[in-house]
Amino acid sequence: MDKDRIAARLEALFSQQGFATPSVPEIKEAAGVSMRTLYRHFPSKEAMVIGALDHRHARYLAFLSRDVSCPEAEAITQLFQRLAQWMEHEAPHGCLSMSAFAAFPHNVRVNDSVKRHKHEIRRLLATLSGREALAGELFLLHEGASAAWPTLGEEAIRSAQTAAYQLMRRTDNDAA
């Protein structure tokens, strides 16, 4: 089995069980490979976590940016709709990256992986909105909706989407 397929299984395991619960033998079992194969691709639990995070990062960015060809405000609206789909089907317990950040607060490599992911999300929001100056605000709306999903569900997405739309319209009116 190749590294990417193992990473996909690790991502699913950590998303379902978190990072503290599964032992390395349980991780090996979920990955569906021998201990030797697991350690060849991911030589430590830290590497397994980072592999899972990197795999999820690539899937998430591809999911958010797939077939986006609409005007800027509509692209952001579409992004929040996709965020709702992602949270419902892929992250019902919240953001896996932030869970990793909380589980490994002093692990530089895990934290760097999370920070890289968040930086690229912010950059994607700047690109999709066509407004670099609003990237920070849009990022905070995205993160707030992700964090609030486990308790508020669709309401968190709708509120963030409305705020993003109003922010985009306000800056359009300011420019006019």
VMD Tcl script that builds the backbone (N, CA, C; Angstrom):
set m [mol new atoms 528]
animate dup $m
set s [atomselect $m all]
$s set {name element resname resid chain x y z} {
  {N N MET 1 A 0.847 -1.181 0.000}
  {CA C MET 1 A 0.000 0.000 0.000}
  {C C MET 1 A 0.892 1.244 0.000}
  {N N ASP 2 A 0.507 2.234 -0.773}
  {CA C ASP 2 A 1.351 3.431 -0.861}
  {C C ASP 2 A 1.078 4.403 0.285}
  {N N LYS 3 A 1.989 5.333 0.422}
  {CA C LYS 3 A 1.960 6.291 1.531}
  {C C LYS 3 A 0.669 7.107 1.559}
  {N N ASP 4 A 0.176 7.507 0.397}
  {CA C ASP 4 A -1.031 8.337 0.344}
  {C C ASP 4 A -2.254 7.575 0.853}
  {N N ARG 5 A -2.377 6.319 0.503}
  {CA C ARG 5 A -3.528 5.534 0.974}
  {C C ARG 5 A -3.433 5.283 2.475}
  {N N ILE 6 A -2.225 5.084 2.969}
  {CA C ILE 6 A -2.059 4.936 4.417}
  {C C ILE 6 A -2.442 6.245 5.112}
  {N N ALA 7 A -1.976 7.369 4.564}
  {CA C ALA 7 A -2.304 8.679 5.140}
  {C C ALA 7 A -3.808 8.909 5.151}
  {N N ALA 8 A -4.505 8.466 4.111}
  {CA C ALA 8 A -5.967 8.609 4.063}
  {C C ALA 8 A -6.619 7.828 5.200}
  {N N ARG 9 A -6.132 6.647 5.467}
  {CA C ARG 9 A -6.686 5.846 6.556}
  {C C ARG 9 A -6.340 6.444 7.920}
  {N N LEU 10 A -5.146 7.003 8.032}
  {CA C LEU 10 A -4.772 7.667 9.283}
  {C C LEU 10 A -5.655 8.883 9.515}
  {N N GLU 11 A -5.905 9.633 8.453}
  {CA C GLU 11 A -6.785 10.799 8.571}
  {C C GLU 11 A -8.161 10.385 9.081}
  {N N ALA 12 A -8.720 9.320 8.509}
  {CA C ALA 12 A -10.045 8.856 8.929}
  {C C ALA 12 A -10.027 8.422 10.397}
  {N N LEU 13 A -8.990 7.705 10.789}
  {CA C LEU 13 A -8.887 7.250 12.173}
  {C C LEU 13 A -8.818 8.423 13.141}
  {N N PHE 14 A -7.920 9.371 12.891}
  {CA C PHE 14 A -7.759 10.501 13.807}
  {C C PHE 14 A -8.997 11.389 13.817}
  {N N SER 15 A -9.663 11.489 12.683}
  {CA C SER 15 A -10.886 12.282 12.629}
  {C C SER 15 A -11.977 11.650 13.494}
  {N N GLN 16 A -12.052 10.343 13.512}
  {CA C GLN 16 A -13.088 9.638 14.282}
  {C C GLN 16 A -12.740 9.516 15.763}
  {N N GLN 17 A -11.450 9.246 16.065}
  {CA C GLN 17 A -11.078 8.928 17.439}
  {C C GLN 17 A -10.238 9.991 18.135}
  {N N GLY 18 A -9.801 11.000 17.412}
  {CA C GLY 18 A -8.910 11.986 18.001}
  {C C GLY 18 A -7.481 11.475 17.973}
  {N N PHE 19 A -6.610 12.195 18.635}
  {CA C PHE 19 A -5.192 11.867 18.579}
  {C C PHE 19 A -4.703 11.116 19.809}
  {N N ALA 20 A -5.354 11.267 20.933}
  {CA C ALA 20 A -4.879 10.653 22.172}
  {C C ALA 20 A -5.264 9.183 22.275}
  {N N THR 21 A -6.431 8.829 21.800}
  {CA C THR 21 A -6.969 7.498 22.012}
  {C C THR 21 A -6.222 6.377 21.287}
  {N N PRO 22 A -6.024 6.441 19.976}
  {CA C PRO 22 A -5.458 5.262 19.311}
  {C C PRO 22 A -3.980 5.026 19.648}
  {N N SER 23 A -3.684 3.781 20.004}
  {CA C SER 23 A -2.293 3.378 20.229}
  {C C SER 23 A -1.662 3.057 18.873}
  {N N VAL 24 A -0.365 2.910 18.846}
  {CA C VAL 24 A 0.307 2.590 17.585}
  {C C VAL 24 A -0.211 1.264 17.012}
  {N N PRO 25 A -0.411 0.200 17.817}
  {CA C PRO 25 A -0.999 -1.012 17.239}
  {C C PRO 25 A -2.395 -0.778 16.646}
  {N N GLU 26 A -3.201 0.067 17.280}
  {CA C GLU 26 A -4.519 0.398 16.729}
  {C C GLU 26 A -4.376 1.212 15.436}
  {N N ILE 27 A -3.400 2.076 15.403}
  {CA C ILE 27 A -3.140 2.862 14.195}
  {C C ILE 27 A -2.725 1.933 13.056}
  {N N LYS 28 A -1.854 0.987 13.359}
  {CA C LYS 28 A -1.402 0.004 12.363}
  {C C LYS 28 A -2.599 -0.765 11.818}
  {N N GLU 29 A -3.462 -1.188 12.706}
  {CA C GLU 29 A -4.655 -1.946 12.297}
  {C C GLU 29 A -5.551 -1.106 11.383}
  {N N ALA 30 A -5.783 0.134 11.757}
  {CA C ALA 30 A -6.627 1.024 10.949}
  {C C ALA 30 A -5.990 1.312 9.594}
  {N N ALA 31 A -4.663 1.400 9.577}
  {CA C ALA 31 A -3.962 1.661 8.316}
  {C C ALA 31 A -3.996 0.450 7.395}
  {N N GLY 32 A -4.208 -0.734 7.975}
  {CA C GLY 32 A -4.302 -1.939 7.165}
  {C C GLY 32 A -2.971 -2.415 6.614}
  {N N VAL 33 A -1.906 -2.132 7.339}
  {CA C VAL 33 A -0.562 -2.522 6.898}
  {C C VAL 33 A 0.196 -3.141 8.067}
  {N N SER 34 A 1.326 -3.708 7.748}
  {CA C SER 34 A 2.180 -4.235 8.802}
  {C C SER 34 A 2.843 -3.083 9.541}
  {N N MET 35 A 3.326 -3.366 10.735}
  {CA C MET 35 A 4.040 -2.348 11.511}
  {C C MET 35 A 5.253 -1.852 10.717}
  {N N ARG 36 A 5.916 -2.762 10.051}
  {CA C ARG 36 A 7.105 -2.404 9.255}
  {C C ARG 36 A 6.745 -1.405 8.152}
  {N N THR 37 A 5.661 -1.692 7.433}
  {CA C THR 37 A 5.233 -0.784 6.355}
  {C C THR 37 A 4.805 0.565 6.925}
  {N N LEU 38 A 4.063 0.532 8.013}
  {CA C LEU 38 A 3.626 1.790 8.639}
  {C C LEU 38 A 4.829 2.644 9.010}
  {N N TYR 39 A 5.796 2.036 9.692}
  {CA C TYR 39 A 6.976 2.791 10.132}
  {C C TYR 39 A 7.904 3.172 8.986}
  {N N ARG 40 A 7.863 2.435 7.892}
  {CA C ARG 40 A 8.678 2.818 6.730}
  {C C ARG 40 A 8.187 4.155 6.166}
  {N N HIS 41 A 6.871 4.314 6.118}
  {CA C HIS 41 A 6.298 5.556 5.578}
  {C C HIS 41 A 6.182 6.654 6.636}
  {N N PHE 42 A 5.885 6.250 7.862}
  {CA C PHE 42 A 5.674 7.203 8.950}
  {C C PHE 42 A 6.436 6.697 10.179}
  {N N PRO 43 A 7.697 7.118 10.360}
  {CA C PRO 43 A 8.571 6.523 11.378}
  {C C PRO 43 A 8.239 6.850 12.841}
  {N N SER 44 A 7.232 7.658 13.096}
  {CA C SER 44 A 6.850 7.989 14.467}
  {C C SER 44 A 5.366 8.360 14.491}
  {N N LYS 45 A 4.790 8.385 15.689}
  {CA C LYS 45 A 3.387 8.806 15.785}
  {C C LYS 45 A 3.255 10.250 15.306}
  {N N GLU 46 A 4.242 11.081 15.606}
  {CA C GLU 46 A 4.242 12.461 15.123}
  {C C GLU 46 A 4.156 12.484 13.596}
  {N N ALA 47 A 4.949 11.648 12.932}
  {CA C ALA 47 A 4.927 11.592 11.461}
  {C C ALA 47 A 3.574 11.093 10.962}
  {N N MET 48 A 2.953 10.189 11.704}
  {CA C MET 48 A 1.622 9.698 11.324}
  {C C MET 48 A 0.593 10.813 11.414}
  {N N VAL 49 A 0.663 11.597 12.475}
  {CA C VAL 49 A -0.263 12.725 12.647}
  {C C VAL 49 A -0.057 13.741 11.525}
  {N N ILE 50 A 1.189 14.082 11.252}
  {CA C ILE 50 A 1.483 15.056 10.196}
  {C C ILE 50 A 1.056 14.512 8.834}
  {N N GLY 51 A 1.282 13.220 8.593}
  {CA C GLY 51 A 0.832 12.611 7.341}
  {C C GLY 51 A -0.672 12.720 7.176}
  {N N ALA 52 A -1.406 12.466 8.257}
  {CA C ALA 52 A -2.865 12.581 8.225}
  {C C ALA 52 A -3.296 14.028 7.986}
  {N N LEU 53 A -2.643 14.960 8.671}
  {CA C LEU 53 A -2.977 16.385 8.505}
  {C C LEU 53 A -2.684 16.858 7.091}
  {N N ASP 54 A -1.536 16.472 6.555}
  {CA C ASP 54 A -1.176 16.886 5.198}
  {C C ASP 54 A -2.148 16.311 4.167}
  {N N HIS 55 A -2.550 15.071 4.378}
  {CA C HIS 55 A -3.511 14.451 3.461}
  {C C HIS 55 A -4.843 15.198 3.511}
  {N N ARG 56 A -5.294 15.489 4.701}
  {CA C ARG 56 A -6.564 16.207 4.864}
  {C C ARG 56 A -6.473 17.610 4.267}
  {N N HIS 57 A -5.345 18.263 4.477}
  {CA C HIS 57 A -5.125 19.608 3.937}
  {C C HIS 57 A -5.315 19.609 2.414}
  {N N ALA 58 A -4.677 18.667 1.747}
  {CA C ALA 58 A -4.771 18.609 0.287}
  {C C ALA 58 A -6.215 18.346 -0.151}
  {N N ARG 59 A -6.897 17.451 0.527}
  {CA C ARG 59 A -8.293 17.167 0.184}
  {C C ARG 59 A -9.185 18.382 0.419}
  {N N TYR 60 A -8.950 19.071 1.517}
  {CA C TYR 60 A -9.791 20.218 1.861}
  {C C TYR 60 A -9.609 21.363 0.866}
  {N N LEU 61 A -8.367 21.686 0.548}
  {CA C LEU 61 A -8.137 22.768 -0.419}
  {C C LEU 61 A -8.736 22.425 -1.778}
  {N N ALA 62 A -8.575 21.187 -2.216}
  {CA C ALA 62 A -9.148 20.773 -3.497}
  {C C ALA 62 A -10.673 20.862 -3.454}
  {N N PHE 63 A -11.255 20.450 -2.343}
  {CA C PHE 63 A -12.713 20.499 -2.188}
  {C C PHE 63 A -13.228 21.939 -2.232}
  {N N LEU 64 A -12.564 22.838 -1.528}
  {CA C LEU 64 A -13.027 24.227 -1.485}
  {C C LEU 64 A -12.876 24.938 -2.825}
  {N N SER 65 A -11.825 24.634 -3.545}
  {CA C SER 65 A -11.529 25.399 -4.760}
  {C C SER 65 A -12.000 24.729 -6.048}
  {N N ARG 66 A -12.574 23.549 -5.957}
  {CA C ARG 66 A -13.027 22.828 -7.143}
  {C C ARG 66 A -14.107 23.605 -7.887}
  {N N ASP 67 A -13.903 23.787 -9.175}
  {CA C ASP 67 A -14.892 24.385 -10.076}
  {C C ASP 67 A -15.393 25.759 -9.645}
  {N N VAL 68 A -14.537 26.552 -9.021}
  {CA C VAL 68 A -14.932 27.906 -8.646}
  {C C VAL 68 A -14.658 28.811 -9.847}
  {N N SER 69 A -15.731 29.282 -10.450}
  {CA C SER 69 A -15.572 30.145 -11.624}
  {C C SER 69 A -16.589 31.275 -11.608}
  {N N CYS 70 A -17.056 31.618 -10.441}
  {CA C CYS 70 A -18.081 32.654 -10.341}
  {C C CYS 70 A -17.454 33.945 -9.811}
  {N N PRO 71 A -18.198 35.048 -9.905}
  {CA C PRO 71 A -17.689 36.325 -9.388}
  {C C PRO 71 A -17.332 36.223 -7.911}
  {N N GLU 72 A -16.562 37.154 -7.453}
  {CA C GLU 72 A -15.924 37.102 -6.138}
  {C C GLU 72 A -16.873 36.860 -4.967}
  {N N ALA 73 A -17.931 37.626 -4.837}
  {CA C ALA 73 A -18.845 37.448 -3.702}
  {C C ALA 73 A -19.528 36.088 -3.780}
  {N N GLU 74 A -19.879 35.663 -4.978}
  {CA C GLU 74 A -20.500 34.352 -5.140}
  {C C GLU 74 A -19.523 33.235 -4.798}
  {N N ALA 75 A -18.257 33.423 -5.115}
  {CA C ALA 75 A -17.239 32.419 -4.786}
  {C C ALA 75 A -17.140 32.239 -3.282}
  {N N ILE 76 A -17.211 33.325 -2.539}
  {CA C ILE 76 A -17.145 33.242 -1.080}
  {C C ILE 76 A -18.403 32.587 -0.526}
  {N N THR 77 A -19.560 32.920 -1.093}
  {CA C THR 77 A -20.805 32.267 -0.685}
  {C C THR 77 A -20.700 30.764 -0.936}
  {N N GLN 78 A -20.199 30.404 -2.109}
  {CA C GLN 78 A -20.024 28.995 -2.452}
  {C C GLN 78 A -19.038 28.320 -1.490}
  {N N LEU 79 A -17.987 29.023 -1.110}
  {CA C LEU 79 A -17.006 28.467 -0.186}
  {C C LEU 79 A -17.659 28.124 1.150}
  {N N PHE 80 A -18.493 28.988 1.673}
  {CA C PHE 80 A -19.154 28.701 2.944}
  {C C PHE 80 A -20.167 27.556 2.803}
  {N N GLN 81 A -20.793 27.434 1.644}
  {CA C GLN 81 A -21.673 26.286 1.411}
  {C C GLN 81 A -20.866 24.993 1.420}
  {N N ARG 82 A -19.706 25.032 0.817}
  {CA C ARG 82 A -18.837 23.849 0.817}
  {C C ARG 82 A -18.305 23.567 2.219}
  {N N LEU 83 A -18.029 24.616 2.972}
  {CA C LEU 83 A -17.591 24.412 4.350}
  {C C LEU 83 A -18.658 23.648 5.125}
  {N N ALA 84 A -19.918 23.989 4.922}
  {CA C ALA 84 A -21.009 23.279 5.593}
  {C C ALA 84 A -21.015 21.804 5.203}
  {N N GLN 85 A -20.839 21.526 3.922}
  {CA C GLN 85 A -20.790 20.129 3.466}
  {C C GLN 85 A -19.614 19.396 4.107}
  {N N TRP 86 A -18.463 20.049 4.142}
  {CA C TRP 86 A -17.263 19.432 4.718}
  {C C TRP 86 A -17.475 19.133 6.203}
  {N N MET 87 A -17.988 20.102 6.919}
  {CA C MET 87 A -18.173 19.919 8.355}
  {C C MET 87 A -19.176 18.790 8.615}
  {N N GLU 88 A -20.234 18.758 7.861}
  {CA C GLU 88 A -21.254 17.739 8.072}
  {C C GLU 88 A -20.721 16.335 7.796}
  {N N HIS 89 A -19.970 16.184 6.720}
  {CA C HIS 89 A -19.558 14.849 6.292}
  {C C HIS 89 A -18.141 14.465 6.718}
  {N N GLU 90 A -17.263 15.436 6.869}
  {CA C GLU 90 A -15.849 15.134 7.112}
  {C C GLU 90 A -15.348 15.554 8.495}
  {N N ALA 91 A -16.012 16.511 9.112}
  {CA C ALA 91 A -15.489 17.056 10.372}
  {C C ALA 91 A -16.605 17.403 11.357}
  {N N PRO 92 A -17.509 16.472 11.651}
  {CA C PRO 92 A -18.626 16.813 12.532}
  {C C PRO 92 A -18.200 17.186 13.953}
  {N N HIS 93 A -16.985 16.807 14.346}
  {CA C HIS 93 A -16.493 17.131 15.689}
  {C C HIS 93 A -15.608 18.372 15.691}
  {N N GLY 94 A -15.469 19.003 14.537}
  {CA C GLY 94 A -14.659 20.204 14.454}
  {C C GLY 94 A -13.408 20.001 13.604}
  {N N CYS 95 A -12.628 21.027 13.537}
  {CA C CYS 95 A -11.441 21.071 12.684}
  {C C CYS 95 A -10.360 20.112 13.197}
  {N N LEU 96 A -9.933 19.196 12.347}
  {CA C LEU 96 A -8.902 18.230 12.722}
  {C C LEU 96 A -7.578 18.926 13.008}
  {N N SER 97 A -7.265 19.961 12.255}
  {CA C SER 97 A -6.009 20.687 12.474}
  {C C SER 97 A -5.974 21.326 13.857}
  {N N MET 98 A -7.071 21.947 14.244}
  {CA C MET 98 A -7.093 22.573 15.563}
  {C C MET 98 A -7.094 21.527 16.671}
  {N N SER 99 A -7.682 20.374 16.410}
  {CA C SER 99 A -7.606 19.275 17.375}
  {C C SER 99 A -6.164 18.817 17.550}
  {N N ALA 100 A -5.424 18.746 16.442}
  {CA C ALA 100 A -4.005 18.366 16.513}
  {C C ALA 100 A -3.212 19.430 17.261}
  {N N PHE 101 A -3.519 20.675 16.993}
  {CA C PHE 101 A -2.846 21.787 17.669}
  {C C PHE 101 A -3.059 21.697 19.180}
  {N N ALA 102 A -4.277 21.360 19.586}
  {CA C ALA 102 A -4.591 21.234 21.007}
  {C C ALA 102 A -3.963 19.978 21.621}
  {N N ALA 103 A -3.902 18.894 20.843}
  {CA C ALA 103 A -3.361 17.635 21.358}
  {C C ALA 103 A -1.838 17.652 21.476}
  {N N PHE 104 A -1.183 18.459 20.639}
  {CA C PHE 104 A 0.280 18.513 20.616}
  {C C PHE 104 A 0.753 19.965 20.736}
  {N N PRO 105 A 0.427 20.637 21.841}
  {CA C PRO 105 A 0.693 22.074 21.937}
  {C C PRO 105 A 2.176 22.453 21.867}
  {N N HIS 106 A 3.059 21.546 22.179}
  {CA C HIS 106 A 4.485 21.876 22.195}
  {C C HIS 106 A 5.268 21.178 21.087}
  {N N ASN 107 A 4.565 20.547 20.165}
  {CA C ASN 107 A 5.237 19.840 19.080}
  {C C ASN 107 A 5.402 20.794 17.895}
  {N N VAL 108 A 6.616 21.190 17.650}
  {CA C VAL 108 A 6.904 22.187 16.619}
  {C C VAL 108 A 6.467 21.710 15.237}
  {N N ARG 109 A 6.736 20.466 14.895}
  {CA C ARG 109 A 6.398 19.964 13.557}
  {C C ARG 109 A 4.880 19.897 13.344}
  {N N VAL 110 A 4.151 19.443 14.336}
  {CA C VAL 110 A 2.690 19.398 14.213}
  {C C VAL 110 A 2.149 20.827 14.119}
  {N N ASN 111 A 2.633 21.701 14.969}
  {CA C ASN 111 A 2.168 23.090 14.943}
  {C C ASN 111 A 2.503 23.766 13.625}
  {N N ASP 112 A 3.674 23.485 13.068}
  {CA C ASP 112 A 4.036 24.047 11.762}
  {C C ASP 112 A 3.096 23.552 10.665}
  {N N SER 113 A 2.722 22.284 10.733}
  {CA C SER 113 A 1.783 21.727 9.758}
  {C C SER 113 A 0.430 22.433 9.851}
  {N N VAL 114 A -0.048 22.647 11.075}
  {CA C VAL 114 A -1.320 23.339 11.279}
  {C C VAL 114 A -1.231 24.783 10.786}
  {N N LYS 115 A -0.151 25.461 11.129}
  {CA C LYS 115 A 0.009 26.859 10.710}
  {C C LYS 115 A 0.091 26.982 9.188}
  {N N ARG 116 A 0.781 26.052 8.545}
  {CA C ARG 116 A 0.872 26.066 7.077}
  {C C ARG 116 A -0.519 25.894 6.471}
  {N N HIS 117 A -1.286 24.964 7.027}
  {CA C HIS 117 A -2.652 24.732 6.551}
  {C C HIS 117 A -3.489 26.009 6.675}
  {N N LYS 118 A -3.451 26.625 7.834}
  {CA C LYS 118 A -4.260 27.825 8.064}
  {C C LYS 118 A -3.807 28.978 7.168}
  {N N HIS 119 A -2.511 29.108 6.975}
  {CA C HIS 119 A -1.987 30.159 6.089}
  {C C HIS 119 A -2.503 29.950 4.662}
  {N N GLU 120 A -2.520 28.713 4.203}
  {CA C GLU 120 A -2.990 28.440 2.839}
  {C C GLU 120 A -4.496 28.637 2.706}
  {N N ILE 121 A -5.235 28.376 3.767}
  {CA C ILE 121 A -6.679 28.674 3.739}
  {C C ILE 121 A -6.885 30.184 3.610}
  {N N ARG 122 A -6.129 30.933 4.372}
  {CA C ARG 122 A -6.223 32.403 4.301}
  {C C ARG 122 A -5.886 32.896 2.890}
  {N N ARG 123 A -4.853 32.327 2.304}
  {CA C ARG 123 A -4.454 32.707 0.941}
  {C C ARG 123 A -5.548 32.342 -0.065}
  {N N LEU 124 A -6.173 31.179 0.105}
  {CA C LEU 124 A -7.263 30.780 -0.783}
  {C C LEU 124 A -8.428 31.756 -0.674}
  {N N LEU 125 A -8.753 32.174 0.535}
  {CA C LEU 125 A -9.836 33.145 0.724}
  {C C LEU 125 A -9.513 34.468 0.047}
  {N N ALA 126 A -8.265 34.897 0.117}
  {CA C ALA 126 A -7.859 36.126 -0.564}
  {C C ALA 126 A -8.025 35.980 -2.068}
  {N N THR 127 A -7.625 34.840 -2.589}
  {CA C THR 127 A -7.717 34.599 -4.029}
  {C C THR 127 A -9.163 34.526 -4.489}
  {N N LEU 128 A -9.968 33.734 -3.795}
  {CA C LEU 128 A -11.366 33.567 -4.207}
  {C C LEU 128 A -12.158 34.856 -4.083}
  {N N SER 129 A -11.869 35.633 -3.068}
  {CA C SER 129 A -12.612 36.883 -2.875}
  {C C SER 129 A -12.115 37.984 -3.803}
  {N N GLY 130 A -10.894 37.840 -4.276}
  {CA C GLY 130 A -10.294 38.906 -5.077}
  {C C GLY 130 A -9.940 40.115 -4.235}
  {N N ARG 131 A -9.890 39.922 -2.913}
  {CA C ARG 131 A -9.671 41.031 -1.988}
  {C C ARG 131 A -8.631 40.639 -0.940}
  {N N GLU 132 A -7.393 40.861 -1.234}
  {CA C GLU 132 A -6.321 40.549 -0.281}
  {C C GLU 132 A -6.548 41.269 1.045}
  {N N ALA 133 A -7.056 42.496 0.981}
  {CA C ALA 133 A -7.259 43.285 2.201}
  {C C ALA 133 A -8.304 42.669 3.138}
  {N N LEU 134 A -9.176 41.814 2.616}
  {CA C LEU 134 A -10.213 41.186 3.439}
  {C C LEU 134 A -9.863 39.760 3.864}
  {N N ALA 135 A -8.705 39.288 3.469}
  {CA C ALA 135 A -8.336 37.893 3.747}
  {C C ALA 135 A -8.393 37.577 5.234}
  {N N GLY 136 A -7.917 38.474 6.068}
  {CA C GLY 136 A -7.927 38.227 7.513}
  {C C GLY 136 A -9.332 38.100 8.065}
  {N N GLU 137 A -10.216 39.004 7.659}
  {CA C GLU 137 A -11.584 38.972 8.154}
  {C C GLU 137 A -12.314 37.716 7.662}
  {N N LEU 138 A -12.131 37.389 6.374}
  {CA C LEU 138 A -12.770 36.198 5.822}
  {C C LEU 138 A -12.231 34.929 6.490}
  {N N PHE 139 A -10.940 34.923 6.766}
  {CA C PHE 139 A -10.337 33.788 7.455}
  {C C PHE 139 A -10.950 33.608 8.851}
  {N N LEU 140 A -11.114 34.702 9.572}
  {CA C LEU 140 A -11.705 34.607 10.907}
  {C C LEU 140 A -13.150 34.115 10.851}
  {N N LEU 141 A -13.891 34.515 9.831}
  {CA C LEU 141 A -15.253 34.014 9.668}
  {C C LEU 141 A -15.242 32.509 9.376}
  {N N HIS 142 A -14.327 32.098 8.523}
  {CA C HIS 142 A -14.174 30.670 8.205}
  {C C HIS 142 A -13.832 29.871 9.459}
  {N N GLU 143 A -12.848 30.341 10.204}
  {CA C GLU 143 A -12.406 29.640 11.409}
  {C C GLU 143 A -13.490 29.644 12.486}
  {N N GLY 144 A -14.178 30.762 12.629}
  {CA C GLY 144 A -15.254 30.827 13.607}
  {C C GLY 144 A -16.373 29.860 13.279}
  {N N ALA 145 A -16.729 29.773 12.000}
  {CA C ALA 145 A -17.774 28.837 11.585}
  {C C ALA 145 A -17.332 27.398 11.831}
  {N N SER 146 A -16.073 27.100 11.538}
  {CA C SER 146 A -15.542 25.748 11.768}
  {C C SER 146 A -15.557 25.399 13.250}
  {N N ALA 147 A -15.148 26.340 14.068}
  {CA C ALA 147 A -15.093 26.095 15.515}
  {C C ALA 147 A -16.492 25.972 16.111}
  {N N ALA 148 A -17.438 26.729 15.591}
  {CA C ALA 148 A -18.792 26.718 16.144}
  {C C ALA 148 A -19.648 25.576 15.602}
  {N N TRP 149 A -19.194 24.934 14.534}
  {CA C TRP 149 A -19.995 23.879 13.913}
  {C C TRP 149 A -20.477 22.812 14.895}
  {N N PRO 150 A -19.614 22.255 15.748}
  {CA C PRO 150 A -20.080 21.170 16.617}
  {C C PRO 150 A -21.248 21.555 17.524}
  {N N THR 151 A -21.375 22.821 17.859}
  {CA C THR 151 A -22.470 23.231 18.741}
  {C C THR 151 A -23.606 23.928 18.004}
  {N N LEU 152 A -23.306 24.639 16.923}
  {CA C LEU 152 A -24.344 25.406 16.222}
  {C C LEU 152 A -24.745 24.827 14.871}
  {N N GLY 153 A -23.912 23.987 14.298}
  {CA C GLY 153 A -24.220 23.392 13.001}
  {C C GLY 153 A -24.399 24.429 11.906}
  {N N GLU 154 A -25.452 24.241 11.114}
  {CA C GLU 154 A -25.724 25.109 9.957}
  {C C GLU 154 A -25.840 26.583 10.335}
  {N N GLU 155 A -26.306 26.860 11.539}
  {CA C GLU 155 A -26.436 28.255 11.975}
  {C C GLU 155 A -25.085 28.968 11.943}
  {N N ALA 156 A -24.025 28.278 12.325}
  {CA C ALA 156 A -22.678 28.870 12.303}
  {C C ALA 156 A -22.278 29.237 10.882}
  {N N ILE 157 A -22.573 28.367 9.942}
  {CA C ILE 157 A -22.221 28.617 8.541}
  {C C ILE 157 A -23.051 29.773 7.996}
  {N N ARG 158 A -24.353 29.737 8.245}
  {CA C ARG 158 A -25.224 30.822 7.742}
  {C C ARG 158 A -24.785 32.178 8.274}
  {N N SER 159 A -24.458 32.247 9.552}
  {CA C SER 159 A -24.027 33.517 10.144}
  {C C SER 159 A -22.724 34.000 9.531}
  {N N ALA 160 A -21.767 33.099 9.366}
  {CA C ALA 160 A -20.481 33.476 8.767}
  {C C ALA 160 A -20.674 33.884 7.310}
  {N N GLN 161 A -21.507 33.161 6.603}
  {CA C GLN 161 A -21.766 33.461 5.201}
  {C C GLN 161 A -22.418 34.838 5.052}
  {N N THR 162 A -23.381 35.135 5.896}
  {CA C THR 162 A -24.038 36.442 5.872}
  {C C THR 162 A -23.044 37.555 6.176}
  {N N ALA 163 A -22.223 37.354 7.190}
  {CA C ALA 163 A -21.222 38.366 7.550}
  {C C ALA 163 A -20.216 38.560 6.419}
  {N N ALA 164 A -19.797 37.488 5.769}
  {CA C ALA 164 A -18.848 37.596 4.659}
  {C C ALA 164 A -19.473 38.364 3.499}
  {N N TYR 165 A -20.715 38.042 3.179}
  {CA C TYR 165 A -21.408 38.730 2.095}
  {C C TYR 165 A -21.539 40.225 2.407}
  {N N GLN 166 A -21.926 40.563 3.631}
  {CA C GLN 166 A -22.054 41.975 4.014}
  {C C GLN 166 A -20.700 42.685 3.964}
  {N N LEU 167 A -19.674 42.014 4.386}
  {CA C LEU 167 A -18.328 42.579 4.339}
  {C C LEU 167 A -17.901 42.858 2.895}
  {N N MET 168 A -18.163 41.926 2.021}
  {CA C MET 168 A -17.815 42.099 0.606}
  {C C MET 168 A -18.630 43.241 -0.016}
  {N N ARG 169 A -19.914 43.316 0.291}
  {CA C ARG 169 A -20.758 44.396 -0.244}
  {C C ARG 169 A -20.333 45.751 0.285}
  {N N ARG 170 A -19.988 45.794 1.592}
  {CA C ARG 170 A -19.558 47.068 2.186}
  {C C ARG 170 A -18.300 47.570 1.515}
  {N N THR 171 A -17.365 46.695 1.255}
  {CA C THR 171 A -16.122 47.153 0.603}
  {C C THR 171 A -16.377 47.520 -0.848}
  {N N ASP 172 A -17.374 46.861 -1.492}
  {CA C ASP 172 A -17.744 47.265 -2.850}
  {C C ASP 172 A -18.305 48.675 -2.846}
  {N N ASN 173 A -19.176 48.972 -1.860}
  {CA C ASN 173 A -19.798 50.291 -1.765}
  {C C ASN 173 A -18.758 51.359 -1.411}
  {N N ASP 174 A -17.787 51.000 -0.569}
  {CA C ASP 174 A -16.728 51.945 -0.205}
  {C C ASP 174 A -15.861 52.300 -1.387}
  {N N ALA 175 A -15.675 51.355 -2.297}
  {CA C ALA 175 A -14.838 51.581 -3.472}
  {C C ALA 175 A -15.559 52.429 -4.524}
  {N N ALA 176 A -16.898 52.398 -4.484}
  {CA C ALA 176 A -17.683 53.109 -5.506}
  {C C ALA 176 A -17.759 54.572 -5.257}
}
mol reanalyze $m
mol bondsrecalc $m
mol representation Tube
mol addrep $m
